[in-house]
């Protein structure tokens, strides 16, 4: 009996210990649940913050790329104190000449929309360098170069080589006589440089002409690269990237080269996957997006890796022109002149937005997107049109 009493006492003691442990375990579970709830809440907050940062980073990166495309990234970045996004390589900021660029006032409001609007207004006000109101009588259109709100054409007025600028804001044509003895046929392809300079290529390979037309319309001859007439050229980060073209026997080429403006020399790049696979190009996400020609494809040239990749494109005719705005890519195909759109975030998923009715092949056009409309210069006069993307209406200007 005494042993049974001891066993009972031991049992009760262990039972009390177990109850105490259960209470402690329950308390620990409650504390853990509270911490888990806090951790989940913190995780959601962090994910939300990361998404905001990612979105803002994209906005800042897009803004910086737009500033670079406008040729004023150095000035605006220093004025607005915009940090350079990762992945964008540019030269160290340098103070521009005051007679070339007027500084944009610092914007107090941190809203990116207000900043962009301020930049656009100041650019339109400060960077118009064509003052003449002369109308071109019958210029012979060759190739195009465009930036911001104007179409840039090399034409011939009264048998003299001239720079023709069509201002899409005013919808007016301005002409300036070029300071050059070169004939119109000496030009075939031009790219826009910072400070409103034009980078021009010779039409005949034997001529070996490569030149820069500065803001004062003076022509400066540069060293020549491969003897060919390029199909397309685009400026990015102190280099002009050139693609496609043909030699003096009209043989299509798959050449790719870039001209380094700082070193004043040509550098060979990876050959294109298809001969003369280019008729237009633009900078997109720090790469070069290239409209196909005889290849019936669209190509993406990686500047970082010096390589080409093919992007989805499955239409009846080849893409002749590619345009870009803040939220979409647009392309104009040859043949039926259809206009397609691909929204950012859903890249390369193309949807038709209208059909152009202009009687010119897209390779003979120079195009510019501005405020919901595509402005087009084409033909031997040249003629000007605008295509309203929302109303899907083509208007002759």
C-alpha positions in Angstrom: 0.0 0.0 0.0 2.8 2.3 0.8 4.4 1.7 -2.6 1.1 2.4 -4.3 0.9 5.7 -2.5 4.4 6.6 -3.7 3.5 5.7 -7.3 0.4 7.8 -7.1 2.3 10.8 -5.8 4.9 10.4 -8.6 2.1 10.2 -11.2 0.5 13.3 -9.9 3.9 15.1 -9.9 4.6 14.1 -13.5 1.1 15.1 -14.5 1.5 18.5 -13.0 4.8 18.8 -14.9 3.1 17.8 -18.1 0.4 20.3 -17.6 3.0 23.0 -17.0 4.8 22.0 -20.1 1.6 22.0 -22.1 0.8 25.5 -20.9 4.3 26.6 -21.8 4.0 25.0 -25.2 0.7 26.7 -25.8 2.2 30.0 -24.9 5.1 29.4 -27.3 2.7 28.5 -30.1 0.8 31.7 -29.5 4.0 33.7 -29.6 5.2 31.9 -32.7 1.8 32.4 -34.4 2.1 36.1 -33.6 5.6 36.2 -35.1 4.6 34.2 -38.1 1.8 36.7 -38.7 4.2 39.6 -38.3 6.7 37.9 -40.7 4.0 37.3 -43.3 2.8 40.9 -43.0 6.4 42.1 -43.3 7.0 39.8 -46.3 3.9 41.2 -48.0 5.1 44.7 -47.3 8.6 43.9 -48.6 7.2 42.4 -51.8 5.0 45.4 -52.3 8.0 47.7 -51.7 10.1 45.6 -54.1 7.4 46.0 -56.8 7.3 49.7 -56.2 11.1 49.9 -56.5 11.1 47.8 -59.6 8.4 50.0 -61.2 10.2 53.2 -60.3 13.5 51.8 -61.5 11.9 51.0 -64.9 10.5 54.6 -65.0 13.8 56.1 -64.1 15.6 53.8 -66.6 13.1 54.7 -69.4 13.4 58.4 -68.6 17.2 58.2 -68.7 17.1 56.3 -72.0 14.7 58.9 -73.4 17.1 61.7 -72.2 20.0 59.8 -73.9 17.9 59.5 -77.1 17.2 63.2 -77.0 21.0 63.8 -76.6 20.6 65.8 -73.3 21.0 63.1 -70.7 24.2 64.6 -69.2 22.6 68.1 -68.7 19.2 67.0 -67.5 20.6 64.3 -65.2 22.8 66.9 -63.4 20.0 69.4 -63.2 17.3 67.0 -61.9 19.8 64.9 -59.9 18.7 61.6 -61.5 20.9 58.7 -60.5 22.2 56.7 -63.5 20.4 53.3 -63.5 22.4 50.2 -63.5 23.2 48.6 -66.9 23.5 52.0 -68.7 27.0 52.8 -69.7 27.7 56.5 -70.5 30.6 58.8 -70.4 31.1 60.9 -67.3 28.9 63.9 -67.3 30.6 66.9 -68.9 29.4 70.5 -68.9 27.9 71.4 -72.3 28.6 74.5 -74.2 26.2 77.2 -73.2 25.6 78.4 -76.8 24.4 74.8 -77.6 22.3 73.9 -74.7 20.3 76.0 -72.2 20.0 74.2 -68.8 16.6 73.0 -67.8 15.4 74.5 -64.5 15.4 72.1 -61.5 11.9 70.7 -61.0 10.8 70.9 -57.4 8.1 68.3 -57.7 9.4 64.7 -57.6 6.7 63.5 -59.9 8.3 61.8 -63.0 5.3 62.9 -65.1 6.0 66.6 -64.3 9.7 66.1 -64.9 9.1 64.5 -68.3 6.6 67.3 -69.3 9.1 69.9 -68.2 11.9 68.2 -70.2 9.7 68.0 -73.3 8.7 71.7 -73.1 12.3 72.9 -72.6 13.6 70.6 -75.4 11.1 71.9 -77.9 11.9 75.5 -76.8 15.7 75.2 -76.7 16.7 72.7 -79.3 15.1 73.9 -82.5 18.0 75.0 -84.7 16.2 75.3 -88.1 15.0 78.9 -88.4 14.3 79.1 -92.1 10.7 79.1 -93.4 11.6 78.4 -97.0 9.4 75.8 -98.6 11.1 73.1 -100.7 10.1 73.4 -104.3 10.8 69.9 -105.5 13.5 68.2 -103.4 14.5 64.6 -104.2 14.1 62.6 -101.1 16.9 60.1 -100.3 17.0 58.7 -96.7 15.8 59.8 -93.4 16.9 60.7 -89.9 14.5 61.6 -87.1 14.6 62.6 -83.5 12.0 64.0 -81.1 9.5 66.2 -83.0 11.1 66.6 -86.5 11.6 64.5 -89.6 15.1 65.0 -91.0 15.6 64.5 -94.8 18.5 65.0 -97.2 17.0 66.6 -100.3 17.9 68.7 -103.3 16.5 72.2 -103.7 17.4 74.1 -106.9 20.0 71.4 -107.7 21.8 72.0 -104.4 22.1 69.5 -101.5 19.9 70.7 -98.6 18.7 69.6 -95.2 14.9 69.4 -95.1 13.3 69.4 -91.6 9.6 68.8 -91.1 8.5 70.0 -87.7 5.6 67.8 -86.6 4.6 70.2 -83.8 4.1 73.1 -86.3 3.5 70.8 -89.3 5.8 73.0 -91.3 8.7 72.2 -93.6 12.0 74.1 -93.2 15.0 74.0 -95.6 18.7 74.8 -95.1 21.4 74.7 -97.7 24.3 72.4 -96.7 27.8 73.7 -96.8 29.1 71.0 -99.1 30.2 70.4 -102.7 29.0 66.8 -102.5 26.1 65.8 -104.7 22.8 64.5 -103.5 23.6 61.0 -104.7 26.6 60.9 -102.3 24.2 60.4 -99.4 22.3 57.3 -98.6 21.9 56.7 -94.8 22.0 59.2 -91.9 21.8 58.8 -88.1 21.0 61.5 -85.5 23.8 62.4 -83.1 23.6 64.5 -79.9 23.6 68.3 -80.3 21.5 68.0 -83.5 24.3 66.6 -85.7 23.8 64.2 -88.5 26.0 61.2 -89.4 25.9 60.6 -93.1 27.1 57.7 -95.4 28.1 57.7 -99.0 25.7 56.2 -101.5 28.5 55.0 -103.8 31.1 52.7 -102.1 33.8 54.0 -104.5 33.3 57.5 -103.1 34.1 56.3 -99.6 32.2 59.3 -98.1 31.3 59.3 -94.4 30.6 62.7 -92.9 29.1 64.6 -90.0 26.8 67.6 -90.6 27.0 69.8 -87.5 24.3 72.1 -86.0 25.7 75.0 -88.2 25.2 72.8 -91.3 28.9 72.4 -92.0 30.0 69.1 -93.4 33.0 67.3 -92.0 34.4 64.2 -93.8 35.3 61.2 -91.6 37.5 58.1 -92.2 35.8 55.5 -94.3 35.0 52.0 -93.2 34.0 49.0 -95.4 33.2 50.1 -99.0 29.4 49.7 -99.0 26.3 51.7 -98.8 24.6 50.9 -95.4 20.9 50.1 -95.1 20.5 51.5 -91.6 22.4 53.3 -88.9 21.5 54.3 -85.3 23.4 56.2 -82.6 24.0 54.9 -79.0 26.5 55.9 -76.4 29.1 57.6 -78.5 28.9 55.0 -81.3 27.0 54.8 -84.6 25.8 51.2 -85.3 25.5 50.3 -89.0 23.8 47.3 -90.5 23.2 45.6 -93.9 23.8 47.4 -97.1 25.3 46.5 -100.5 28.7 46.8 -102.3 29.5 48.5 -105.6 28.2 45.5 -107.5 24.8 45.8 -105.8 25.5 42.6 -103.9 23.6 42.4 -100.6 25.9 42.2 -97.5 25.5 40.9 -94.0 28.0 43.4 -92.6 27.7 45.1 -89.2 30.1 47.8 -88.0 30.1 50.7 -85.5 31.9 54.0 -85.7 33.4 55.2 -82.4 33.0 59.0 -82.3 35.7 59.4 -79.6 38.3 57.2 -81.3 37.3 58.4 -84.8 37.5 54.8 -86.2 35.4 51.9 -87.5 35.1 48.6 -85.5 33.7 45.4 -87.0 30.8 43.7 -85.3 29.3 40.2 -85.5 27.9 39.7 -89.1 24.1 39.7 -89.5 22.4 36.3 -89.8 21.0 37.3 -93.2 22.4 39.4 -96.1 20.8 42.9 -96.2 18.5 41.9 -93.4 18.0 45.5 -92.3 16.1 48.4 -93.6 15.5 50.3 -90.3 16.7 50.2 -86.7 16.2 51.8 -83.3 17.6 51.5 -79.7 15.4 49.5 -77.4 16.4 48.4 -73.9 20.0 49.1 -74.6 19.9 46.8 -77.7 19.3 47.5 -81.3 15.9 46.4 -82.7 16.3 45.8 -86.5 13.5 45.6 -89.0 14.1 42.8 -91.4 14.2 43.1 -95.2 14.9 40.1 -97.4 15.0 37.9 -94.3 11.3 38.5 -93.4 12.4 38.7 -89.8 13.0 41.1 -86.9 16.4 40.9 -85.2 17.7 42.1 -81.9 21.3 43.0 -81.7 22.8 42.8 -78.2 25.3 45.6 -77.8 26.7 44.0 -74.6 27.4 40.5 -76.2 27.8 41.5 -79.8 25.3 38.9 -81.0 22.0 38.6 -82.9 18.8 36.9 -81.9 15.5 36.5 -83.8 12.3 37.8 -82.2 8.7 36.6 -83.0 7.3 37.9 -86.2 4.9 36.0 -88.4 3.3 38.3 -91.0 2.9 38.1 -94.7 5.3 40.9 -95.5 8.5 42.1 -93.9 8.6 44.8 -91.3 9.9 48.0 -92.9 9.8 50.6 -90.1 9.9 50.3 -86.3 8.8 53.2 -84.0 8.8 53.6 -80.2 7.0 55.7 -77.7 6.8 55.6 -73.9 4.7 52.5 -73.7 4.6 50.7 -77.1 6.5 49.6 -80.1 5.0 50.2 -83.5 6.0 48.7 -86.9 4.9 49.3 -90.4 5.0 46.3 -92.7 5.6 46.4 -96.4 2.9 45.2 -98.8 -0.4 46.2 -97.3 1.2 48.9 -95.2 -0.4 47.6 -92.0 0.5 49.2 -88.7 1.1 46.9 -85.7 1.5 47.6 -82.0 3.3 45.7 -79.2 2.9 47.0 -75.7 5.7 47.0 -73.2 5.4 44.2 -70.7 3.9 42.1 -73.5 6.8 42.6 -75.9 6.7 41.2 -79.4 3.0 40.2 -79.2 1.9 42.3 -82.2 -1.7 43.4 -82.8 -2.9 45.3 -85.9 -4.0 48.9 -85.2 -4.7 50.1 -88.8 -3.7 50.1 -92.5 -1.8 52.9 -94.2 -3.2 54.0 -97.5 -0.2 56.1 -98.7 1.1 55.1 -102.1 4.7 54.6 -101.1 6.8 51.6 -100.0 7.7 51.8 -96.3 11.4 51.6 -97.2 11.0 55.0 -98.9 9.5 56.5 -95.8 10.9 58.4 -92.8 8.6 58.0 -89.8 8.2 59.6 -86.4 5.8 58.9 -83.5 4.5 62.0 -81.7 1.6 62.3 -79.4 -0.6 59.4 -80.6 0.2 60.0 -84.3 2.7 58.6 -86.8 4.2 61.3 -89.0 5.5 60.1 -92.4 7.7 61.8 -95.0 7.9 60.0 -98.4 8.3 60.2 -102.1 10.3 62.5 -104.3 8.6 65.8 -103.4 8.5 64.8 -100.5 4.9 64.4 -99.3 3.9 64.3 -95.6 1.2 62.3 -93.9 0.1 61.6 -90.4 -1.7 58.4 -89.1 -3.9 58.8 -86.0 -3.6 55.6 -84.0 -6.8 56.0 -82.1 -9.0 57.1 -85.0 -7.1 54.9 -87.5 -7.2 57.8 -90.0 -4.5 58.8 -92.5 -4.3 62.5 -93.3 -2.3 64.1 -96.0 -0.5 67.2 -94.7 
